[in-house]
Amino acid sequence: MKLPQQWTAQSAALALSRGYRHFRVVGEQGKGPSRALEIEAILNRAVRLVVPLQHLRDRGLWQPGWQSLSTPAVMQIIPAIDLLDGHCVRLHQGDYGQVTRFSDDPVAQALDWQRQGAQRLHLVDLDGAKTGQPVNDQVVKAITAALSIPVQLGGGVRSAERAEELLRCGLDRVILGTVAIEQPTLVSELAARYPGKVVVGIDAKDGMVATRGWIETSTVKATELAKRFEGTGVAAIISTDIATDGTLAGPNLEALRAMAEASSIPVIASGGIGTLEDILSLLAIAPLGVTGVIVGRALYDGTVDLAEALQAIGPERLQDALTSPTGSITV
């Protein structure tokens, strides 16, 4: 009898499958009672298992074919473009002295992310974050004019006038960071005036809020600041862990979980994404309200392929959150 070429690991088999759910057959070993299939995780070809046929026939451990799993939580991948003097760059851990330039044409880069399937673009005005000066407005206007997907921007948005000016540039959302801690009432007023248009950026170092382009660290806990905006109409909180930002070392799941539990405002993860597995790890805390992830350096370095990542966590994905919200996606 011909065996199915696709298999789905059930909960009881997750320790063996290293946390992956869906596998394809890549070979066979042995004959008769010792017959086994060599299978490969579709989201990580490095994960290969040799499973005895008798185990595969145990429906408590495996199911033939790619089975439909529980309805996945929504997770949006948002490519990032950091602007410094009109160029597309990345900083290492927020250090303006450690700059890597990726492109001299941010508009072309933005169009490329849109072409690859991005549903939203994240811009950071690094000049604005550091000095408060609108150095990159012409580039921002060019990007919003060229794209059909929504664009959000943070960096140097420290007044109602500046927020309104940026919204007139065609931005879908403005992100307020420093002003969120210095003038929280202003943020609440803007959120009420522009429903769905105001996002709070909470950048944290060792759990404490950092401001003014991460140059200064406050005495306010990041989770306490998040609670401050509960019920104000803020569209989302972008939670950035400075220690992991630009390092490709993986997200700070503990900090993100704490942020998601602090309020009912949707959380967008930022910082540390280096691989597809890092993105998948966020699915375990998606049920808590982590609705998106900003990815920057990993896309430019090629360690994450945007199209593949979108498929991996999209509505039709073959991988789901494998553990409770207190755990990790891998074992």
Phi, psi and omega in degrees: 000134180286131182271148176301148180266359180228141182219149178241125178284131176273173187305321183292344183256005187293330177296317178292320186276003179061029175092350180273149185259323191243134186225153172241151180282131178240355179178173178228155177222147174071179179219162176059223182298337182266008182296137180217156177251140172266123184235156186229133178294130185291337180263000178201097184296343179287343179269102178237138181233150170249111186244123177303143183301326180295330176287320179296331181279352177277106186291350173281344180252319185220154173232138178291143180083174177269104186279150175286128181258183181299154181303121185285150172291148181289134177220123182253132176263124186242107177296146182247141170235115178263124185257128175222113181055039176083000181252158177269115187225176168221144174257149175268114180054035176074013183271115180293348176272353179238081185251133172243122179270127182255330183202145174263004182228080182300329180295315178298321179294318178299317178297325179294317178297320178296318180299325182280357173116002179301139180257353178201150178238141180248122177249142174235122177269093184293326176296317179295320180297324184276317188246345184080004182265137182280066184291328191254018185298322180296322177293318179300314179298321180294322180293311182295328178289328184277332187263152174257349178270157179293147181234135176241153183218141173228161180118105176078013179272093190236016177207160177297322181298318180292319179298315180293324178298318180291321178297326177290341177285355180105003179291145177278324182218149170245145184248125181250123182248283182304316182293338180295329178266331183273327180221066184301329179296322177299318179297315180298320179295318179295321180297324178287325182284327182233077182303131179077002185253350186246126177240142176260126176263117179248106180259127188234142173238116184055037175085355181253144184290131175253146184227175176050061179066029177070013180282328182244145177243130183270184176253016182260131177289141181300320181293326179292323178294321178299317180298330182299332185258010176301129176077010182268349183096005175300131187290324183194165172242125173266114184258112182247126174264110186298325183296333181256346186298127178077005184263341184065019186269001181104154182284158175273089185296324181297315180293321180294320178297317179297320179294317181295326181280344184286331180206173179269002179289133178304141181249135173250122183282143178212133176112125169093352183294122182235338183217169174298323179298326177297319178293316179300328181297335180288341182297334180291335179251003176303320179299342179277349179119013174275104191258353182199169179216133177268129181236129181238272189304322182299326178290320181289323179283342180088008178281344172233128175264121187300313182299317179295318181294320178298321178291322184294328182243007182285179183302331181262017187296154179262002179240140177231177177294124191264346183226179176292164180299352179264001185245186179252160182285339181247162180234000000 
